[in-house]
Amino acid sequence: MELNDLKNTWKNVATPRTDDAAIKAMLSESNHPVLKGIRKQVVIEVSFWAAFLLCYYTMFDGDTKPVWVNAILILSVLLPLIHNLMGYNFARYLVNGVTLKASLAAYLSNIKMYAAVSVVSRSLFAAGFIVFFTYGLAINQSRYYALALLVIIFAIQLFALNRIWAKRISNLKVTLNNFEL
């Protein structure tokens, strides 16, 4: 097929038309597929952590630990939930500027803050769990190894999370800089 034939065929393809009302309906909060996924994740996590918080007091001897240790656990569980709600709210209002470049610049600024909150909340979550489950525990050599392994696993997760966010931010910076060319 010649290039001109290909161009003519491309020009003759009918473009489907979608009216403005249908586009607005697709972008509404209740129909948006990304927001539906985030809502589903938040509902599942809230259900799981609520069940955990209802059971931890007796199942994991929360009743034998001081109030401040229980408060640390509860706060460390609430942090990821707050983070997910922030993410939902963040995903709701992606366009925040007059031009595409201004909107992308605002998005980049917001995502930097969200990334920092993500890493910090995951760190505090891990620390809260370690504090709760090791408080009052007689630590012997095998438990030291298990604790060290747990800390290494959390450190690897935090390192990976930090790298993921750094890559996303770097890609956004490159995209934003391409607007200036």
C-alpha positions as CSV (number, residue, x, y, z in Angstrom):
1,M,0.0,0.0,0.0
2,E,1.3,3.4,-1.0
3,L,1.6,6.2,1.5
4,N,-1.0,8.3,-0.3
5,D,-3.5,5.4,-0.2
6,L,-2.8,5.0,3.5
7,K,-3.4,8.8,4.0
8,N,-6.7,8.7,2.0
9,T,-7.9,5.6,4.0
10,W,-7.1,7.4,7.2
11,K,-9.0,10.5,6.2
12,N,-12.0,8.5,5.2
13,V,-12.4,6.7,8.5
14,A,-15.4,8.0,10.3
15,T,-14.7,9.4,13.8
16,P,-17.3,8.4,16.4
17,R,-18.9,11.4,17.9
18,T,-19.7,11.6,21.6
19,D,-21.9,14.4,22.8
20,D,-20.8,16.7,25.7
21,A,-23.4,15.2,28.1
22,A,-22.0,11.7,27.6
23,I,-18.4,12.9,28.2
24,K,-19.5,14.7,31.4
25,A,-21.4,11.5,32.6
26,M,-18.2,9.5,32.0
27,L,-16.1,11.9,34.1
28,S,-18.6,12.2,36.9
29,E,-17.3,11.0,40.3
30,S,-19.8,8.1,40.5
31,N,-18.9,6.7,37.0
32,H,-15.2,7.4,36.9
33,P,-13.4,4.0,36.7
34,V,-10.3,5.1,38.6
35,L,-12.3,6.6,41.4
36,K,-14.4,3.5,41.6
37,G,-11.3,1.4,42.0
38,I,-10.0,3.7,44.7
39,R,-13.4,3.7,46.5
40,K,-13.4,-0.1,46.4
41,Q,-9.9,-0.3,47.8
42,V,-10.8,2.1,50.6
43,V,-13.9,0.2,51.5
44,I,-12.0,-3.1,51.6
45,E,-9.1,-1.7,53.7
46,V,-11.4,0.1,56.1
47,S,-13.4,-3.1,56.6
48,F,-10.2,-5.1,57.2
49,W,-8.6,-2.6,59.6
50,A,-11.9,-2.1,61.4
51,A,-12.1,-5.9,62.0
52,F,-8.5,-5.9,63.1
53,L,-9.0,-3.1,65.5
54,L,-12.1,-4.8,66.9
55,C,-10.1,-8.0,67.5
56,Y,-6.6,-6.9,68.4
57,Y,-7.4,-6.0,72.0
58,T,-8.1,-9.6,72.9
59,M,-6.4,-11.6,70.1
60,F,-3.0,-9.8,70.4
61,D,-3.1,-9.0,74.1
62,G,-3.8,-5.3,73.7
63,D,-5.5,-5.5,77.1
64,T,-2.2,-6.3,78.8
65,K,-0.3,-3.4,77.1
66,P,-0.2,0.2,78.2
67,V,-2.6,2.7,76.7
68,W,0.2,4.5,74.8
69,V,1.2,1.3,73.0
70,N,-2.4,0.7,72.0
71,A,-2.7,4.3,70.9
72,I,0.4,3.9,68.7
73,L,-1.1,0.8,67.1
74,I,-4.4,2.6,66.4
75,L,-2.7,5.6,65.0
76,S,-0.4,3.5,62.8
77,V,-3.5,1.8,61.4
78,L,-5.3,5.0,60.8
79,L,-2.4,6.6,58.9
80,P,-2.8,4.3,55.8
81,L,-6.5,4.9,55.8
82,I,-6.1,8.7,55.9
83,H,-3.5,8.3,53.2
84,N,-6.0,6.4,51.0
85,L,-8.6,9.0,51.6
86,M,-6.1,11.7,50.6
87,G,-5.4,9.7,47.4
88,Y,-9.1,9.5,46.6
89,N,-9.5,13.3,47.1
90,F,-6.3,13.9,45.1
91,A,-7.6,11.8,42.2
92,R,-10.9,13.7,42.2
93,Y,-9.4,17.0,41.4
94,L,-6.6,16.4,38.9
95,V,-7.2,19.4,36.7
96,N,-6.2,22.5,38.7
97,G,-5.2,25.2,36.3
98,V,-6.2,27.4,33.4
99,T,-3.9,25.7,30.9
100,L,-2.6,22.2,30.6
101,K,0.9,23.3,31.6
102,A,-0.4,25.1,34.7
103,S,-2.5,22.1,35.7
104,L,0.5,19.8,35.3
105,A,2.7,22.1,37.4
106,A,0.1,22.1,40.1
107,Y,-0.3,18.3,39.9
108,L,3.5,17.9,40.2
109,S,3.5,20.1,43.3
110,N,0.7,18.1,44.8
111,I,2.1,14.7,44.0
112,K,5.4,15.6,45.6
113,M,3.5,16.2,48.9
114,Y,1.4,13.1,48.4
115,A,4.6,11.0,47.8
116,A,6.2,12.3,51.0
117,V,3.0,11.6,53.0
118,S,3.0,8.1,51.4
119,V,6.5,7.2,52.5
120,V,6.1,8.8,55.9
121,S,2.8,7.1,56.6
122,R,4.2,3.7,55.6
123,S,7.2,4.2,57.8
124,L,5.1,5.2,60.8
125,F,2.8,2.2,60.1
126,A,5.7,-0.2,60.2
127,A,7.2,1.4,63.3
128,G,3.8,1.3,65.1
129,F,3.4,-2.4,64.3
130,I,6.9,-3.3,65.5
131,V,6.4,-1.3,68.7
132,F,3.1,-2.9,69.5
133,F,4.1,-6.5,68.8
134,T,7.5,-6.3,70.5
135,Y,6.4,-4.4,73.6
136,G,6.9,-6.5,76.7
137,L,8.3,-9.4,74.6
138,A,11.3,-11.3,76.0
139,I,13.7,-11.0,73.2
140,N,16.1,-13.9,72.7
141,Q,18.5,-14.5,69.8
142,S,16.0,-16.1,67.4
143,R,13.6,-13.3,68.0
144,Y,16.3,-10.7,67.3
145,Y,16.9,-12.4,64.0
146,A,13.1,-12.4,63.2
147,L,12.9,-8.8,64.2
148,A,15.9,-7.9,62.1
149,L,14.3,-9.8,59.1
150,L,11.1,-7.8,59.7
151,V,12.9,-4.5,59.8
152,I,14.8,-5.4,56.6
153,I,11.5,-6.3,54.8
154,F,10.0,-3.0,55.9
155,A,13.2,-1.2,54.8
156,I,13.1,-2.8,51.4
157,Q,9.4,-1.9,51.0
158,L,10.2,1.7,51.9
159,F,13.1,1.9,49.5
160,A,11.0,0.5,46.7
161,L,8.1,2.9,47.5
162,N,10.6,5.8,47.5
163,R,12.0,4.8,44.1
164,I,8.6,4.4,42.6
165,W,7.6,7.9,43.7
166,A,10.9,9.4,42.6
167,K,10.4,7.8,39.1
168,R,6.9,9.1,38.8
169,I,7.9,12.6,39.8
170,S,10.9,12.5,37.5
171,N,8.6,11.5,34.6
172,L,6.3,14.3,35.4
173,K,9.1,16.8,35.5
174,V,10.3,15.6,32.1
175,T,6.8,16.0,30.7
176,L,6.4,19.5,32.2
177,N,9.8,20.5,30.8
178,N,8.8,19.3,27.3
179,F,6.0,21.9,27.3
180,E,8.7,24.6,27.3
181,L,10.5,23.3,24.1
